[in-house]
Amino acid sequence: MAEPLSVCLLLEGSYPYITGGVSAWVQELIGAIPDVRFFLLTISPKAGQTMRYTLPPNVAGHRDIVVNEKRSSRGKPRGGTAAFIDEVRSLHAALASRSDPHLAEIIARMPAGYVPSVDAVRTPRAWDMIVAANAAHNPVYAFSEYFWSWKASHDMLFAVLAEEMPRADVYHAVSTGYAGLAGVAAKLRTARPFLLTEHGLYHKEREMEIKRASFVRGYQRDMWISIYNGISRLCYRHADLVISLFEQNRRKQIDMGADEDTSFVIPNGIDIPRFSAVVRQKREGFHVGLVGRVVPIKDIKTFILTAKVVADAVPEAAFWCIGPTDEDPAYFDDCRALVDSFQLSSRFTFTGKTDVREYYAFLDVLLLTSVREAQPLVILEAYAAGLPVVSTRVGNVPELLDYDERFLASSKDAAKLAEAVGYVHAHPDEMRAIAARNRDKVDRFYDKTRVFARYAAIYRSLAGGGA
């Protein structure tokens, strides 16, 4: 009997340790293709995280790379350390100039377990390179700031490159970044195909985080951003296929180096029967819900601010924050305090993790206040269940909402969001017509059965065409 097709999923900061979003998508992908054997190579910031999903039976193994873990370096590069340092210097120059960094040659020189950044602080030639880079780029701030940023970034990069890749027919990264870099390394070492799927744009997401971080400044900030941009370009250049959720992101990937002929769109999909079977039951009052984790990226505080404005205008309004509250306890405490300070406690409920269909049955509108999204599944679920949606203008949301400015607002614009929710409250007949139209849209374009069937076909095609 022939061995089943094997796929190594490369995942960073998501499945199986974080719920929702990309993680939920990965769990469904694996379960939807039971005849494929999956291996998980996950990349995490710290060890000992709790798994939040029960792995499906077709997951054959799991290895976690902890990028912030202290490492020793085993072995030496072919040609000696000095020659390898020169290769790394050329890598830096190539990334800075957006040219080909000859990564294949660098990886070929690296034995498994060799971490060049550990060697670098003990090698005069490499140390001189670090000092010279600081003098050239970082004259204003202390050398220590540059050194620790340099060391952290390089330790994480080489922790991934030093890892011996599991054997697989196809390597599938669900982002660029370190997961995508592992996919590039796997392709160059094994000559097996590398598939890249991006739900958002990793380098843009990291850039937003870095610019908001007060502890990274000056050239150090620019260095981190440059590294993440460089990794994304490498991933786009080396991937056999690049998939995005919507056309706007596909064009951005192509601008960063993806091949137009091998990049295409596969949207998110949902279990349509599961959500279209929701029986809508009108409940007394006007019910506004947000489905999502209580974390800063979902901007629950703006939801609470919006709730305050709506509550003042619509006395019968009640508000439901539907999703896990345990991922960021400090942020959850801040949100509860904000609810209390606005005297909304009797009208605002944090449900915790629950079956969202119970709430889709009686909500009058779904509100999304995120500062960053790609193509939110909760909007598709709400459409299938028959709800209207109001949202911030993030990711593919404007297209999903037919670019109807009555229901769109900029991030953190609680006043505009409240105005849109008020419009929904005042126009129930129009909302029923819009809901019917959106249900039809989901049926036609966002059926997850068809989405995952396309991935199964892609896996078979890539594995059959591999070396």
Sequence and secondary structure as in RCSB ss.txt:
>XXXX:A:sequence
MAEPLSVCLLLEGSYPYITGGVSAWVQELIGAIPDVRFFLLTISPKAGQTMRYTLPPNVAGHRDIVVNEKRSSRG
KPRGGTAAFIDEVRSLHAALASRSDPHLAEIIARMPAGYVPSVDAVRTPRAWDMIVAANAAHNPVYAFSEYFWSW
KASHDMLFAVLAEEMPRADVYHAVSTGYAGLAGVAAKLRTARPFLLTEHGLYHKEREMEIKRASFVRGYQRDMWI
SIYNGISRLCYRHADLVISLFEQNRRKQIDMGADEDTSFVIPNGIDIPRFSAVVRQKREGFHVGLVGRVVPIKDI
KTFILTAKVVADAVPEAAFWCIGPTDEDPAYFDDCRALVDSFQLSSRFTFTGKTDVREYYAFLDVLLLTSVREAQ
PLVILEAYAAGLPVVSTRVGNVPELLDYDERFLASSKDAAKLAEAVGYVHAHPDEMRAIAARNRDKVDRFYDKTR
VFARYAAIYRSLAGGGA
>XXXX:A:secstr
     EEEEEEES TTTS SHHHHHHHHHHHH TTSEEEEEEEESSS     S   TTEEEEEEEETTS     S
  TT HHHHHHHHHHHHHHHHHTS   HHHHHHH  TT  HHHHHTT HHHHHHHHHHHHHH SSS HHHHHHHH
HHHHHHHHHHHTS     SEEEESSSHHHHHHHHHHHHHH   EEEEESS HHHHHHHHHHH TT  HHHHHHHH
HHHHHHHHHHHHH SEEEESSHHHHHHHHHTT  GGGEEE    B HHHHHT      SSEEEEEES SSGGGTH
HHHHHHHHHHHHH TTEEEEEEB   SSHHHHHHHHHHHHHTT TTTEEEEES  THHHHTT SEEEE  S  SS
 HHHHHHHHHT  EEEES TTHHHHTTT GGGEE TT HHHHHHHHHHHHH HHHHHHHHHHHHHHHHHH BHHH
HHHHHHHHHHHHHHH  
